[in-house]
Amino acid sequence: MSLLVKGRGTGTEIVRVTPQSAGWKYVGFAAYRLAQQEEISLALPANEVCIVVLSGIVSVRTEGQAWLEIGERMSVFDELAPFAVYLPHAQMARVIAKTRAEIAVASAPGKDSVPARLLEPATMRRSVRGEGLNRRYVCDILPQTEPAEHLLIVEVRTPSGHSSSKRSSV
């Protein structure tokens, strides 16, 4: 089994990795590209979900809640932390793009009811890891210190020409 998954260059769905397709037990990941005013529905009833606004501006609506026009970076390479929305299991959501946008959707099985909420960039801790050509920038979007059942979400930005891990010479 290969863990290499290539994204699609066109269409709404960029990539989707399910526990079944990866041979995993729990974690799922998908990324979507949305045209201005395009809408997608997300229904993962047995999973908790974290929707990360990679680029662009979107609104996220669930039954009874709405986070309107969230997102401020126009590229994942902007030096800004992203906006995100955490949803407990059994919550369906609609994501509507105000501008061209890309979103990531992480999921894991859930049972408890951790409240749905907006995760704002100002609350996210950012740090630098590594040195020299192994330097990378980490943003804790949904760290283990924040309420969630199983999800732990980080974003890592590795500068051009850098490696995201050290290689052992052993």
C-alpha positions as CSV (number, residue, x, y, z in Angstrom):
1,M,0.0,0.0,0.0
2,S,1.3,3.5,-0.9
3,L,0.6,6.5,1.2
4,L,1.3,8.8,-1.7
5,V,-1.9,10.4,-2.8
6,K,-1.8,13.0,-5.6
7,G,-4.3,15.9,-5.7
8,R,-6.5,16.5,-8.7
9,G,-5.7,19.6,-10.7
10,T,-9.3,20.4,-11.6
11,G,-12.8,20.0,-10.1
12,T,-14.1,20.6,-6.6
13,E,-12.5,17.7,-4.8
14,I,-8.7,18.1,-4.7
15,V,-8.0,14.9,-2.6
16,R,-9.8,12.5,-0.3
17,V,-8.2,10.0,2.0
18,T,-10.5,7.8,4.1
19,P,-9.5,5.3,6.8
20,Q,-10.5,2.6,4.3
21,S,-8.5,3.9,1.4
22,A,-5.4,4.4,3.5
23,G,-5.7,1.2,5.6
24,W,-6.1,3.3,8.8
25,K,-8.6,2.9,11.6
26,Y,-9.6,6.5,12.3
27,V,-8.4,9.6,10.6
28,G,-9.9,11.0,7.3
29,F,-8.8,14.0,5.3
30,A,-10.2,15.8,2.2
31,A,-9.5,19.1,0.5
32,Y,-11.8,21.0,-1.8
33,R,-11.5,24.0,-4.2
34,L,-14.5,26.2,-4.5
35,A,-15.4,28.8,-7.1
36,Q,-16.9,32.0,-5.9
37,Q,-20.5,31.3,-4.7
38,E,-20.0,27.6,-5.0
39,E,-21.4,25.5,-2.1
40,I,-20.6,22.0,-0.8
41,S,-22.4,20.0,1.9
42,L,-20.4,18.0,4.4
43,A,-22.1,15.1,6.1
44,L,-20.0,12.8,8.2
45,P,-22.5,11.8,10.9
46,A,-20.3,9.4,12.9
47,N,-17.3,11.8,12.9
48,E,-16.1,15.0,14.5
49,V,-14.8,17.4,11.9
50,C,-12.5,20.3,11.6
51,I,-12.9,22.5,8.5
52,V,-9.8,24.6,7.9
53,V,-10.0,27.6,5.5
54,L,-6.8,27.2,3.5
55,S,-7.4,30.2,1.3
56,G,-10.2,32.6,0.4
57,I,-13.3,33.6,2.3
58,V,-16.2,31.2,3.2
59,S,-19.3,30.9,5.3
60,V,-20.0,27.8,7.3
61,R,-23.6,27.0,8.2
62,T,-24.9,24.2,10.4
63,E,-28.3,23.6,12.0
64,G,-28.7,26.6,14.3
65,Q,-25.2,28.1,13.8
66,A,-23.4,30.1,11.1
67,W,-19.9,31.6,10.8
68,L,-20.1,34.2,8.1
69,E,-17.3,35.3,5.8
70,I,-14.4,33.7,7.6
71,G,-10.9,33.5,6.2
72,E,-8.4,36.3,5.4
73,R,-5.5,34.7,3.6
74,M,-5.6,34.3,-0.1
75,S,-2.8,31.6,-0.2
76,V,-1.6,28.9,2.1
77,F,1.8,30.6,1.8
78,D,0.5,33.9,3.4
79,E,2.1,34.5,6.8
80,L,-1.2,34.2,8.6
81,A,-2.8,31.5,10.6
82,P,-6.1,30.1,9.1
83,F,-9.6,30.3,10.3
84,A,-11.2,26.9,11.2
85,V,-14.5,25.5,12.4
86,Y,-14.8,22.5,14.8
87,L,-18.0,20.4,14.5
88,P,-18.9,17.5,16.8
89,H,-20.2,14.2,15.4
90,A,-23.6,14.2,13.8
91,Q,-23.4,17.8,12.6
92,M,-23.8,18.4,8.9
93,A,-22.4,21.6,7.4
94,R,-22.7,23.7,4.3
95,V,-19.7,25.7,3.1
96,I,-20.4,28.6,0.8
97,A,-17.5,30.4,-0.9
98,K,-17.6,34.2,-1.0
99,T,-14.4,34.2,-3.0
100,R,-12.5,31.5,-4.7
101,A,-11.5,29.3,-1.8
102,E,-9.8,26.1,-0.7
103,I,-10.7,24.2,2.5
104,A,-9.4,21.1,4.2
105,V,-11.7,18.8,6.1
106,A,-10.2,16.5,8.8
107,S,-12.3,13.9,10.5
108,A,-12.2,11.2,13.1
109,P,-14.9,9.0,14.8
110,G,-16.8,10.9,17.5
111,K,-19.5,10.1,20.1
112,D,-19.4,12.9,22.7
113,S,-20.8,16.4,22.2
114,V,-18.0,18.9,22.3
115,P,-19.6,22.2,21.2
116,A,-19.2,23.4,17.7
117,R,-17.1,26.6,17.5
118,L,-15.0,28.9,15.4
119,L,-11.2,28.6,15.8
120,E,-9.8,32.0,15.2
121,P,-6.2,32.7,14.1
122,A,-5.5,34.9,17.1
123,T,-6.0,31.8,19.4
124,M,-3.5,29.6,17.4
125,R,0.0,29.1,18.7
126,R,2.7,29.4,16.0
127,S,6.2,28.1,16.4
128,V,9.4,27.3,14.5
129,R,10.8,23.8,14.4
130,G,14.2,22.7,13.2
131,E,17.2,24.6,12.1
132,G,18.8,25.7,8.8
133,L,17.4,23.8,5.9
134,N,15.2,21.7,8.3
135,R,13.4,24.8,9.5
136,R,9.6,24.8,9.2
137,Y,6.7,26.8,10.6
138,V,4.0,25.1,12.6
139,C,0.6,26.5,13.5
140,D,-1.5,24.6,16.1
141,I,-5.0,24.9,14.7
142,L,-6.7,22.5,17.1
143,P,-4.1,21.4,19.7
144,Q,-4.5,18.8,22.3
145,T,-5.1,21.5,24.9
146,E,-8.4,22.5,23.1
147,P,-11.7,20.6,23.4
148,A,-12.1,17.9,20.8
149,E,-12.7,14.2,21.0
150,H,-9.8,12.8,18.9
151,L,-8.8,15.4,16.4
152,L,-5.5,17.3,16.7
153,I,-4.9,19.6,13.8
154,V,-1.7,21.4,12.9
155,E,-0.5,23.1,9.7
156,V,3.1,22.9,8.7
157,R,4.7,25.3,6.2
158,T,8.1,24.3,4.9
159,P,10.0,27.0,3.0
160,S,11.1,26.3,-0.6
161,G,14.3,24.3,-0.6
162,H,13.9,23.1,3.0
163,S,13.3,19.6,4.2
164,S,10.5,18.8,6.6
165,S,12.4,16.1,8.4
166,K,16.0,15.2,9.1
167,R,17.4,12.1,7.4
168,S,19.4,9.7,9.4
169,S,22.8,8.6,8.0
170,V,22.6,5.3,9.8
